[in-house]
Amino acid sequence: MRIFRFLRALLFVLPAALVAQAQPAAAPPQGAVQAEPPAGRGGAQGRGRGPNFPQQQRPLADAAVLARGKGLYDSMCSACHGIDLRGGQQGGPNLLRSQTLLSDKAGELVLPIVQGGRPNPPAGMPPMPAFPLPPDDITAIAEYLHSVLGQAGNQGRPPVGESIPPEKILVGDAAAGQAFFTAKCSSCHSVTGDLKAVASRVADPRELQNLWLSGGGGGRGGRGGGAASRPVIVTVTPAGGPAIQGRLARIDEFFVSLIQDDGTRRTFARKGAEPKVELRDPGEAHRTLVPTLADKDMHNVTAYLWTIK
């Protein structure tokens, strides 16, 4: 009896399921927004993991507002802050790294600075005069700035898509950049060695600045090979044994592993100070230097490296 009831129920359910599969999916109501599938890896906004920077997650202003803001910025602000927001000939700060701009929503933090100026700026920055612009103009400038920040790459990397003549981007002093390079960088890098013809490996000075700040100064095509990307070298000296050197593979409180030049992997158990472990990290000096760089240092070194072709 139970089998009979099951078969009878199946006769009613199966045709309904087949009909449902044969019918096309109902169209969404007019004006409804359909959810897009999640993006995969590889690529930028819309093709990679999607917006990963706060400025990419805010809606853009109307195109007319952005065009108005760009015109105002180019005529009134770019001499100090640079045509690409990285700082200009008159020494204004890099707006791509401005905490005020990153925290601003729709001009509310930018407006008092523009209208009131900065007669007492932070050390090393020139004073900023007041600009008695109407609020709508300042909002347009702020929206334009946000639109530029929204084009930044991973982790806020400056956008490089717009083609700008190098002479409008190079706002640093090449001679001062050479002096800085000699004092701070020449112990690890050489313009006749790993940085030979470095300016010929990039599209423009902005990419060059991104390249050397990231530590990727050498290597084919200018990618990788800089101090920050070189492997850490470890020397392990067991008690009563010869020192063994290789590329660091892993280290913690209990083990240290290295890979020798012939590809052999060696792992040593650690107990206190035994065996003796010495690390040589080519990228440590670079990582220590970068947070201390002032905007003028970045511009000066970039101007100098642009002459290395």
MOUR-V525534 format. One record per residue. N is the residue number from 0. RES is the residue in one small letter. BURIAL is # if it has 24 or more other C-alpha atoms within 12 Angstrom, else .. Layout:
# MOUR-V525534
N;RES;BURIAL + N;RES;BURIAL
This chain:
# MOUR-V525534
0;m;. + 1;r;. + 2;i;. + 3;f;. + 4;r;. + 5;f;. + 6;l;. + 7;r;. + 8;a;. + 9;l;. + 10;l;. + 11;f;. + 12;v;. + 13;l;. + 14;p;. + 15;a;. + 16;a;. + 17;l;. + 18;v;. + 19;a;. + 20;q;. + 21;a;. + 22;q;. + 23;p;. + 24;a;. + 25;a;. + 26;a;. + 27;p;. + 28;p;. + 29;q;. + 30;g;. + 31;a;. + 32;v;. + 33;q;. + 34;a;. + 35;e;. + 36;p;. + 37;p;. + 38;a;. + 39;g;. + 40;r;. + 41;g;. + 42;g;. + 43;a;. + 44;q;. + 45;g;. + 46;r;. + 47;g;. + 48;r;. + 49;g;. + 50;p;# + 51;n;. + 52;f;. + 53;p;# + 54;q;# + 55;q;# + 56;q;. + 57;r;. + 58;p;. + 59;l;# + 60;a;# + 61;d;. + 62;a;. + 63;a;. + 64;v;# + 65;l;# + 66;a;. + 67;r;# + 68;g;# + 69;k;# + 70;g;. + 71;l;# + 72;y;# + 73;d;. + 74;s;. + 75;m;# + 76;c;# + 77;s;# + 78;a;# + 79;c;# + 80;h;# + 81;g;# + 82;i;# + 83;d;# + 84;l;# + 85;r;# + 86;g;# + 87;g;# + 88;q;# + 89;q;. + 90;g;# + 91;g;# + 92;p;# + 93;n;# + 94;l;# + 95;l;# + 96;r;. + 97;s;. + 98;q;. + 99;t;. + 100;l;# + 101;l;# + 102;s;. + 103;d;# + 104;k;# + 105;a;# + 106;g;# + 107;e;. + 108;l;. + 109;v;# + 110;l;# + 111;p;. + 112;i;# + 113;v;# + 114;q;. + 115;g;. + 116;g;. + 117;r;. + 118;p;. + 119;n;. + 120;p;. + 121;p;. + 122;a;. + 123;g;. + 124;m;. + 125;p;. + 126;p;. + 127;m;# + 128;p;. + 129;a;. + 130;f;. + 131;p;. + 132;l;. + 133;p;. + 134;p;. + 135;d;. + 136;d;# + 137;i;# + 138;t;# + 139;a;# + 140;i;# + 141;a;# + 142;e;# + 143;y;# + 144;l;# + 145;h;# + 146;s;# + 147;v;# + 148;l;# + 149;g;# + 150;q;# + 151;a;# + 152;g;# + 153;n;. + 154;q;. + 155;g;# + 156;r;# + 157;p;# + 158;p;# + 159;v;# + 160;g;. + 161;e;. + 162;s;. + 163;i;. + 164;p;. + 165;p;# + 166;e;. + 167;k;# + 168;i;# + 169;l;# + 170;v;# + 171;g;# + 172;d;# + 173;a;# + 174;a;. + 175;a;. + 176;g;# + 177;q;# + 178;a;. + 179;f;# + 180;f;# + 181;t;. + 182;a;. + 183;k;. + 184;c;# + 185;s;. + 186;s;. + 187;c;# + 188;h;# + 189;s;. + 190;v;# + 191;t;. + 192;g;. + 193;d;# + 194;l;# + 195;k;. + 196;a;# + 197;v;# + 198;a;# + 199;s;. + 200;r;# + 201;v;# + 202;a;. + 203;d;# + 204;p;# + 205;r;# + 206;e;# + 207;l;# + 208;q;# + 209;n;# + 210;l;# + 211;w;# + 212;l;# + 213;s;# + 214;g;# + 215;g;# + 216;g;# + 217;g;# + 218;g;. + 219;r;. + 220;g;. + 221;g;# + 222;r;# + 223;g;# + 224;g;# + 225;g;# + 226;a;# + 227;a;# + 228;s;# + 229;r;# + 230;p;. + 231;v;# + 232;i;# + 233;v;# + 234;t;# + 235;v;# + 236;t;. + 237;p;. + 238;a;. + 239;g;. + 240;g;. + 241;p;. + 242;a;. + 243;i;# + 244;q;# + 245;g;# + 246;r;# + 247;l;# + 248;a;# + 249;r;. + 250;i;# + 251;d;. + 252;e;. + 253;f;. + 254;f;. + 255;v;# + 256;s;# + 257;l;# + 258;i;# + 259;q;. + 260;d;. + 261;d;. + 262;g;. + 263;t;. + 264;r;. + 265;r;# + 266;t;# + 267;f;# + 268;a;. + 269;r;. + 270;k;. + 271;g;. + 272;a;. + 273;e;. + 274;p;# + 275;k;# + 276;v;# + 277;e;# + 278;l;# + 279;r;. + 280;d;. + 281;p;# + 282;g;# + 283;e;. + 284;a;. + 285;h;# + 286;r;. + 287;t;. + 288;l;. + 289;v;. + 290;p;. + 291;t;. + 292;l;. + 293;a;# + 294;d;# + 295;k;# + 296;d;# + 297;m;# + 298;h;# + 299;n;# + 300;v;# + 301;t;# + 302;a;# + 303;y;# + 304;l;# + 305;w;# + 306;t;# + 307;i;# + 308;k;.
